[in-house]
Amino acid sequence: MSSRRPSLSHVTAGAILLLSLSACRDATPPVAPTTRAARAVTASTRGLPNVTMLGAPVFGLDAAPDGSLLAAVSSSGLVGIRANGVGTIATLPGLNGVAAIGSGEAFVVTGGSLDPAMVFPTSRKIFRVSNGHVREIADLWAYEQAVNPDQVWNTGALAVESNPFGVALLQGGRALVADAAANDVLIVEPDGTVDWVAVLTPVSNPGPEPVPTAVAVGPDGNYYVGELTGFPATPGLSRVWRIAAGSRHVLCPSTACRLVASGFTSIMGLAFGTDGTLYVVEFDEASWLGVQNNGFAMTQAGGTVDACDIGTGACSVLAGQLSLPTAITVDRNGAVWITEHVPMLFAAARVRRIK
């Protein structure tokens, strides 16, 4: 692997310091730590083809306990990749993220849009899919409208937004959700109760908004969140956060939410390897602005997967020059799978093994 070390973060901006102090004072203490990853043991994906073509875009990917892969295909729904072929498990337009629970079971989240034509009755929600049956768990848009957790710093014209993007599984049938438009991380109970875990704050205010796109539970039980940086998508501002397990109502940064590593650009996916390595997917190192509204990639720098040590923050490039990668997962044997797209993001995607 070639060497690459995003700088460890030292956040000193006055506005962020003020928010951090407020977070330390007002945060709800962590709850009982019944929060470690709750997924069943994932089987080996060795029997799967090394490359599978899918519809596009694909924003979520997870290895299931039966050795299959589950892909969140935004244009259609939840798709399963098995040794005997590819099949649609559930039809859900606008699907963003997936977290496998068991064989044939998963949490999925649907995104939102500022275009009314792209908002559906199933938009901005979390569902549980069980062997093809789809059950709504919670309406995350309704929660955002009622609570708007990031109002502590975000008072802009579009302060109330929701685009659930990443999802991870916790014990007890609970889920963590990274809401990219709301700038927060939520926890959803099995009965549909929603609460906010953390709000991400910008490097400077005013300044580019932090956009949480990916969430994972680490081997230490803590929550890890990756962000894409909002307009103007300045390279090097994306960060990875560690949120203390069981936290509620904290701001990042604070004593309960600390930076793991920084210096990234447009983080889209996180996944832990069997050895505790954190894999970080960058959409494009040049900037996500290189992808125009029609989904055509104008930049040539390419996407990247970094392998990071969560103890030191040191990262190295596992794979570079990737074509618009958006998601990543690891099976029990350490096989690493990613999603990529042809230069037209909305034209076709592929799932392939890179390690």
ChimeraX attribute file (.defattr): number of C-alpha atoms within 10 A of each C-alpha:
attribute: neighborCount
match mode: 1-to-1
recipient: residues
	/A:1	10
	/A:2	10
	/A:3	10
	/A:4	14
	/A:5	17
	/A:6	18
	/A:7	16
	/A:8	16
	/A:9	15
	/A:10	9
	/A:11	13
	/A:12	11
	/A:13	12
	/A:14	12
	/A:15	15
	/A:16	21
	/A:17	14
	/A:18	11
	/A:19	19
	/A:20	22
	/A:21	15
	/A:22	15
	/A:23	23
	/A:24	19
	/A:25	12
	/A:26	12
	/A:27	19
	/A:28	15
	/A:29	14
	/A:30	15
	/A:31	11
	/A:32	9
	/A:33	13
	/A:34	13
	/A:35	21
	/A:36	19
	/A:37	21
	/A:38	19
	/A:39	18
	/A:40	13
	/A:41	14
	/A:42	21
	/A:43	15
	/A:44	19
	/A:45	27
	/A:46	14
	/A:47	11
	/A:48	18
	/A:49	15
	/A:50	13
	/A:51	14
	/A:52	15
	/A:53	15
	/A:54	19
	/A:55	18
	/A:56	22
	/A:57	27
	/A:58	31
	/A:59	26
	/A:60	30
	/A:61	31
	/A:62	27
	/A:63	30
	/A:64	30
	/A:65	22
	/A:66	16
	/A:67	21
	/A:68	25
	/A:69	24
	/A:70	28
	/A:71	29
	/A:72	31
	/A:73	27
	/A:74	23
	/A:75	17
	/A:76	18
	/A:77	22
	/A:78	28
	/A:79	21
	/A:80	21
	/A:81	24
	/A:82	17
	/A:83	13
	/A:84	10
	/A:85	10
	/A:86	16
	/A:87	12
	/A:88	15
	/A:89	21
	/A:90	18
	/A:91	17
	/A:92	22
	/A:93	21
	/A:94	26
	/A:95	31
	/A:96	30
	/A:97	34
	/A:98	30
	/A:99	28
	/A:100	26
	/A:101	25
	/A:102	18
	/A:103	16
	/A:104	18
	/A:105	20
	/A:106	23
	/A:107	25
	/A:108	32
	/A:109	32
	/A:110	26
	/A:111	28
	/A:112	25
	/A:113	16
	/A:114	11
	/A:115	7
	/A:116	8
	/A:117	7
	/A:118	12
	/A:119	15
	/A:120	15
	/A:121	7
	/A:122	18
	/A:123	23
	/A:124	28
	/A:125	23
	/A:126	27
	/A:127	22
	/A:128	23
	/A:129	21
	/A:130	17
	/A:131	13
	/A:132	14
	/A:133	13
	/A:134	18
	/A:135	12
	/A:136	15
	/A:137	20
	/A:138	21
	/A:139	17
	/A:140	26
	/A:141	22
	/A:142	13
	/A:143	18
	/A:144	23
	/A:145	14
	/A:146	10
	/A:147	13
	/A:148	20
	/A:149	26
	/A:150	20
	/A:151	14
	/A:152	13
	/A:153	17
	/A:154	19
	/A:155	10
	/A:156	9
	/A:157	6
	/A:158	10
	/A:159	18
	/A:160	20
	/A:161	19
	/A:162	26
	/A:163	28
	/A:164	33
	/A:165	29
	/A:166	33
	/A:167	28
	/A:168	29
	/A:169	26
	/A:170	24
	/A:171	13
	/A:172	13
	/A:173	15
	/A:174	19
	/A:175	23
	/A:176	25
	/A:177	29
	/A:178	31
	/A:179	30
	/A:180	25
	/A:181	24
	/A:182	29
	/A:183	30
	/A:184	30
	/A:185	30
	/A:186	24
	/A:187	23
	/A:188	22
	/A:189	16
	/A:190	13
	/A:191	10
	/A:192	16
	/A:193	13
	/A:194	19
	/A:195	17
	/A:196	22
	/A:197	27
	/A:198	28
	/A:199	27
	/A:200	24
	/A:201	25
	/A:202	23
	/A:203	21
	/A:204	14
	/A:205	14
	/A:206	11
	/A:207	13
	/A:208	18
	/A:209	23
	/A:210	25
	/A:211	29
	/A:212	33
	/A:213	32
	/A:214	32
	/A:215	29
	/A:216	27
	/A:217	24
	/A:218	20
	/A:219	16
	/A:220	12
	/A:221	18
	/A:222	20
	/A:223	26
	/A:224	26
	/A:225	30
	/A:226	31
	/A:227	30
	/A:228	31
	/A:229	28
	/A:230	20
	/A:231	13
	/A:232	12
	/A:233	19
	/A:234	19
	/A:235	17
	/A:236	18
	/A:237	20
	/A:238	26
	/A:239	27
	/A:240	27
	/A:241	22
	/A:242	23
	/A:243	28
	/A:244	22
	/A:245	23
	/A:246	20
	/A:247	23
	/A:248	22
	/A:249	21
	/A:250	30
	/A:251	29
	/A:252	23
	/A:253	26
	/A:254	20
	/A:255	16
	/A:256	24
	/A:257	26
	/A:258	17
	/A:259	21
	/A:260	23
	/A:261	26
	/A:262	23
	/A:263	15
	/A:264	27
	/A:265	26
	/A:266	30
	/A:267	32
	/A:268	27
	/A:269	33
	/A:270	28
	/A:271	27
	/A:272	23
	/A:273	19
	/A:274	14
	/A:275	9
	/A:276	15
	/A:277	19
	/A:278	22
	/A:279	24
	/A:280	26
	/A:281	31
	/A:282	31
	/A:283	26
	/A:284	30
	/A:285	23
	/A:286	19
	/A:287	23
	/A:288	26
	/A:289	17
	/A:290	17
	/A:291	18
	/A:292	13
	/A:293	9
	/A:294	9
	/A:295	15
	/A:296	15
	/A:297	21
	/A:298	13
	/A:299	16
	/A:300	14
	/A:301	15
	/A:302	18
	/A:303	25
	/A:304	25
	/A:305	26
	/A:306	26
	/A:307	24
	/A:308	24
	/A:309	16
	/A:310	19
	/A:311	10
	/A:312	10
	/A:313	19
	/A:314	19
	/A:315	24
	/A:316	17
	/A:317	17
	/A:318	18
	/A:319	16
	/A:320	18
	/A:321	14
	/A:322	21
	/A:323	23
	/A:324	26
	/A:325	29
	/A:326	28
	/A:327	30
	/A:328	27
	/A:329	24
	/A:330	26
	/A:331	24
	/A:332	17
	/A:333	14
	/A:334	16
	/A:335	17
	/A:336	20
	/A:337	24
	/A:338	24
	/A:339	30
	/A:340	26
	/A:341	24
	/A:342	19
	/A:343	18
	/A:344	19
	/A:345	22
	/A:346	17
	/A:347	14
	/A:348	16
	/A:349	26
	/A:350	20
	/A:351	24
	/A:352	18
	/A:353	19
	/A:354	13
	/A:355	11
